[in-house]
Amino acid sequence: MKMAPSTEVLDIKKKDSIDPKDNLWSSILSDVQARGNTKLPSCKSVLFLGDNESGKTTLVAKLQGVEDPKKGSGLEYAYIDVRDEYRDDQTRLSVWVLDGDPGHANLLKFALNEETYTHTLVILTVAMTTPWGILDQLQNWASILADHIDTLKIGSDVRQQCRQNLIRSWQEYIEPGDELESPLRRTSRNLGDTTDGDGIDPLDDGSSPLPEGVLTHNLGLDIVVVVTKTDYMSTLEKEHDYRDEHLDFMQQWIRKFCLQYGAALFYTSAKEDKNCDLLYKYLTHRIYGLPFRTPALVVEKDAVFIPIGWDNLKKISILHENLHTCKATDYYRDIIVQPITRKTVSNRETEILAEDEQAFLTRHQQVLQAGGGLASSGVRVGESPMRSTSMGIKSSPRPVGAVGAQGSPKKIEGTKVVGAPGGERVLANFFNSLLNKKTSPGAPPGLGQASPKPGTPGEIVVDKASMRSDAAAELDRLTRAKKASSPTEVDLNASDC
């Protein structure tokens, strides 16, 4: 016999059938369970694009917390440790860094393909050290990225969904601190109301058209433009005469580019550690949805931060007030001109290349051979008379110390001619003995030994001991004579009297 269910059992079943949203405890438990099961995904990645020397490697090292960045080539891979303190969870964010040479663009297929398209954030880097090339570099890499995405076999529904997500990021942007405001006021603040002439209906929250100039090139990817090395601004002001209006002119062009591609903007300096931590927090916010409470920063010229969805042409026009010597519509390279550097040219002019060793020896061999053939005449082609005389004496077959037909050698000192046979003969014998010191014993008399027959003109008698003493006495005499006035000077003085 079955008993009818009691009233208490029916009440319990009735409570279980109640919608969990109406039950406070059930709602709390469901929320905790949902948060506990949600883990940070491991399939997310960041792709760095930019020219060489634009600071990509240094920026990645800063995001990693590494002090010593290491450069590679081609397509580099790294990762960033990401931790969610609230959920006590962590994961690794993949990082791809493409070489600055556009010739490596074919390697993009390994970092950005059909599988990773929906999980990739792109960072375009430019450096403040080359401000004249910033706009061209941004347009060049954006074009390379767009051409690569066109080659991917992505479904039209997936591509359209990614584009709609990016549009929604602009339409539903809420500035930190405005979360508790009404949707009417929030939409009016972020997108501008109809009184501004933007054609935006503040009552149409979430489906309003985009402001003018926003997402005209929608690639379906989150893009962040990072201007690195902003500490170089002080050098631009000192050495290249940059003023605030030049920096504002550059910023308004960069912000217009960011509007076209729906990109965020960061001015960073790894050297002075400006906005690097903020960039890390913003990346984790866009990729993993972690909390981010920092509003836009436009006061400090070297630490600008503009999130996705905040900017518009009206806010950019505020910079036009500081443009006095130029207009906002002027061509970028006409105002931001690349300076002419001559330092590299001067270094090349002073560069000296060493002569090849074999060519050097061959050239001197030819010179020596030519000198031997003309030794009999004592004159060499292209040589000065003084050098020709000395070469002729060295190549003569007569004894080294012998005196030729020109008589004994004479030494000119000031206005006095020292030509006495005794003085110069002593010195000549002494120096010739030094030349004959290393001559072999069996050498011919004319090539290193004194003539054995004394009494002939120009003879050299080798007596080392007496020769050294005579040379020392002669040198001492010449020194004393040099200090005293010469006879010629005495005669001149006497004639003046």
NURO-529307 format. One record per residue (C-alpha): x, y, z; residue in three letters. Coordinates in steps of 0.05 Angstrom, whole numbers, plus 5000, padded with zeros to 4 digits. Last residue first. Layout:
XYZAla/...
This chain:
762969594284Cys/758569234236Asp/764668944202Ser/767068664269Ala/760368334282Asn/760468014214Leu/767667774224Asp/765767474292Val/759667134261Glu/764066844207Thr/769066614259Pro/763566214294Ser/760866414363Ser/762165924419Ala/756965394437Lys/757965014373Lys/765465014382Ala/764764684450Arg/760364144421Thr/764964044362Leu/770863954408Arg/767263434450Asp/765263064387Leu/772563074364Glu/775162814430Ala/770062244430Ala/771762064358Ala/779162064374Asp/778061614434Ser/773661144393Arg/778661114336Met/784560994382Ser/781260384411Ala/778360124346Lys/784560184303Asp/782160074232Val/786260504185Val/781760814132Ile/785161094070Glu/782161704035Gly/788561863998Pro/793661294001Thr/798561274060Gly/796760604087Pro/795859984045Lys/791359474078Pro/784959834057Ser/779759774110Ala/775059194111Gln/767659194093Gly/766159104020Leu/772559373987Gly/777158884024Pro/773458274001Pro/769657884055Ala/773057294089Gly/772657564159Pro/765057684155Ser/762658394163Thr/758958534228Lys/763259124250Lys/764259434181Asn/758359924189Leu/760660124259Leu/767760224233Ser/764860684180Asn/761961114235Phe/768761194270Phe/772861294207Asn/768161834184Ala/768462174252Leu/776162184251Val/776362404179Arg/771562974194Glu/776163294244Gly/782963164213Gly/781263324141Pro/778564004159Ala/771964144123Gly/767664464176Val/764064994137Val/761365564180Lys/754865924164Thr/750665444205Gly/753864764203Glu/755564494134Ile/759363834137Lys/764363664082Lys/766162994053Pro/773262944027Ser/774463053953Gly/769563033896Gln/773862513862Ala/771661993911Gly/773461873983Val/774061154006Ala/770460954070Gly/765860444038Val/771260153994Pro/769960213920Arg/764559793887Pro/759560383891Ser/752360203910Ser/752460573976Lys/755861183946Ile/750961223889Gly/745061163935Met/747661743977Ser/748762173916Thr/741862013888Ser/738562193954Arg/741862883953Met/740362983879Pro/732862833889Ser/730162193859Glu/725362133801Gly/730061733758Val/736261523797Arg/743061843793Val/749661523815Gly/751561373743Ser/754360683761Ser/748760543810Ala/743360583756Leu/742159833750Gly/742259723825Gly/736860263836Gly/732159923787Ala/732759273824Gln/731459603890Leu/725259953864Val/722659313833Gln/723658943899Gln/720059513934His/713859423891Arg/713958673898Thr/714358713973Leu/708459183979Phe/704258783929Ala/705658153970Gln/703558494035Glu/697158794008Asp/696659524026Glu/692859714088Ala/686360094079Leu/685560764113Ile/678761024135Glu/678861784144Thr/673761904089Glu/669061364115Arg/668861674183Asn/667062344153Ser/661162044115Val/658261714178Thr/658362364217Lys/654962754162Arg/647862704187Thr/642363084151Ile/636163134195Pro/629762764176Gln/623963254171Val/617763234215Ile/613963804182Ile/614363614109Asp/614662874127Arg/607662894157Tyr/604163264101Tyr/600363854128Asp/593063734149Thr/594263934222Ala/597064594201Lys/604064864214Cys/607565444248Thr/602465534304His/600064834322Leu/598264844396Asn/590764914385Glu/590864314338His/592063854397Leu/584863954420Ile/582763684351Ser/584562984374Ile/578762994424Lys/573863174369Lys/576762654322Leu/575262084370Asn/578761704426Asp/576161264482Trp/574160614448Gly/580860244452Ile/585260554506Pro/589361184498Ile/595861224539Phe/600961784532Val/607361754574Ala/612362214538Asp/607662814529Lys/604862774599Glu/597663014599Val/594262504553Val/592861914599Leu/586461514587Ala/583361194649Pro/586560634690Thr/581760134721Arg/583459464689Phe/580658804714Pro/582658164678Leu/578958004613Gly/584157504589Tyr/586557834524Ile/584358554531Arg/585558594606His/592058194604Thr/594558674551Leu/592459274591Tyr/596059034653Lys/602558914614Tyr/601959604580Leu/601159934648Leu/607459584673Asp/611259874614Cys/607960564618Asn/614560914635Lys/620460514660Asp/625661064648Glu/629860644602Lys/623960214580Ala/620460834555Ser/613260774532Thr/607961184494Tyr/601960734486Phe/596160764437Leu/590060304428Ala/587960104359Ala/581360144321Gly/584960104254Tyr/582860784228Gln/582561084298Leu/589760874312Cys/592061234248Phe/588661864271Lys/592161794338Arg/598861744304Ile/597462374263Trp/595262764325Gln/601362534363Gln/606362764310Met/603363464307Phe/603263494383Asp/610663314385Leu/612363844333His/607964344370Glu/611664214434Asp/618264414402Arg/623764034367Tyr/630264414357Asp/634263814332His/639563754386Glu/636063994449Lys/628763844434Glu/630163184399Leu/634662984456Thr/629163124507Ser/624362694465Met/629262114469Tyr/625861894534Asp/620161674489Thr/624161054471Lys/618060654446Thr/611560864411Val/606860264420Val/600860174375Val/596059644402Val/591659234355Ile/585958764373Asp/584358384310Leu/578258384264Gly/582158744209Leu/577459344208Asn/580459894165His/575460474170Thr/575160294243Leu/573761004268Val/574261604220Gly/567661904241Glu/564561614303Pro/561660914301Leu/554360794292Pro/550160654354Ser/548259934369Ser/550559854441Gly/546160414469Asp/541260734421Asp/538561284466Leu/544761714455Pro/543261754380Asp/549761924344Ile/549862404285Gly/556662694304Asp/553963404302Gly/555963564373Asp/548763654395Thr/547462934378Thr/551562684437Asp/558862464438Gly/561161744436Leu/563861634505Asn/560262164545Arg/553462094512Ser/553661344516Thr/555161364591Arg/549761884605Arg/544261474572Leu/546860814600Pro/546161094670Ser/552361174712Glu/555060634758Leu/560560404711Glu/563061124700Asp/569261084744Gly/573460754691Pro/571160984622Glu/566060504592Ile/567060264521Tyr/560859944493Glu/560960234423Gln/568460184415Trp/569159474440Ser/562759294401Arg/566259484336Ile/571959004354Leu/567158444370Asn/563558574305Gln/570058504266Arg/571557844300Cys/564557584284Gln/565257784211Gln/571757404204Arg/568756784237Val/562456814193Asp/566656924130Ser/570756304146Gly/578256414149Ile/582756154094Lys/588456634107Leu/591257014048Thr/587357644064Asp/590357634134Ile/597357684104His/595558284061Asp/592558634122Ala/598758514164Leu/603458764109Ile/599059384101Ser/599159514176Ala/606659434174Trp/607559954120Asn/602460444148Gln/605860434217Leu/612760494187Gln/610761084143Asp/607661444203Leu/613761344248Ile/619161504197Gly/620562234215Trp/620362064289Pro/626661634285Thr/629061604358Thr/621761614379Met/621260874360Ala/615560494327Val/612259854350Thr/605859534323Leu/602859034373Ile/597958504348Val/593358104392Leu/591957374373Thr/586656874396His/581556924338Thr/587056864285Tyr/590756294320Thr/587555704282Glu/587056034214Glu/594156304217Asn/598356824253Leu/604956604284Ala/607356074234Phe/604056424174Lys/607757064192Leu/614256754167Leu/612857004096Asn/613757714122Ala/621257584130His/622958024071Gly/619758604108Pro/626258634149Asp/624358824220Gly/624558114244Asp/617957844272Leu/617057754347Val/612057234371Trp/609857204443Val/605756644475Ser/602156814540Leu/603456304593Arg/598356124647Thr/596656264720Gln/590956164768Asp/589556394838Asp/582656634817Arg/583557334843Tyr/591157354834Glu/590657184760Asp/597857054737Arg/600857144669Val/607856894653Asp/610257184587Ile/612756754530Tyr/618056764476Ala/618656604402Tyr/622856944349Glu/621456974275Leu/627357154231Gly/633157374274Ser/634857384348Gly/636257914400Lys/637357764473Lys/634558214527Pro/638358244593Asp/634058494651Glu/628158014643Val/621458204674Gly/617657874618Gln/614258524598Leu/620958874600Lys/624158334558Ala/618658404507Val/619759164505Leu/627259074496Thr/626258594438Thr/621259034402Lys/625059694411Gly/624459994342Ser/631659824325Glu/629359394266Asn/622459584240Asp/616059364272Gly/611358784286Leu/610258424352Phe/604957854354Leu/601657684420Val/598756994435Ser/592856654470Lys/592055894469Cys/593455774543Ser/586555984568Pro/586056244639Leu/581555774677Lys/574155824690Thr/571755244734Asn/572255634799Gly/568656234770Arg/562755824748Ala/562355464814Gln/562556124852Val/557056414808Asp/552755794816Ser/553555804891Leu/551556544895Ile/545456444851Ser/543255834890Ser/543756234954Trp/539656804928Leu/534056384898Asn/530256764845Asp/535856664794Lys/535855924812Pro/528755854782Asp/524255484830Ile/523454734817Ser/527454554878Asp/522854964922Lys/516754584895Lys/520153924908Lys/521354134980Ile/514154364988Asp/511553714960Leu/515753325010Val/513153745068Glu/505853645047Thr/506552895051Ser/506652424992Pro/500751934992Ala/502451265021Met/503050664978Lys/500050005000Met/
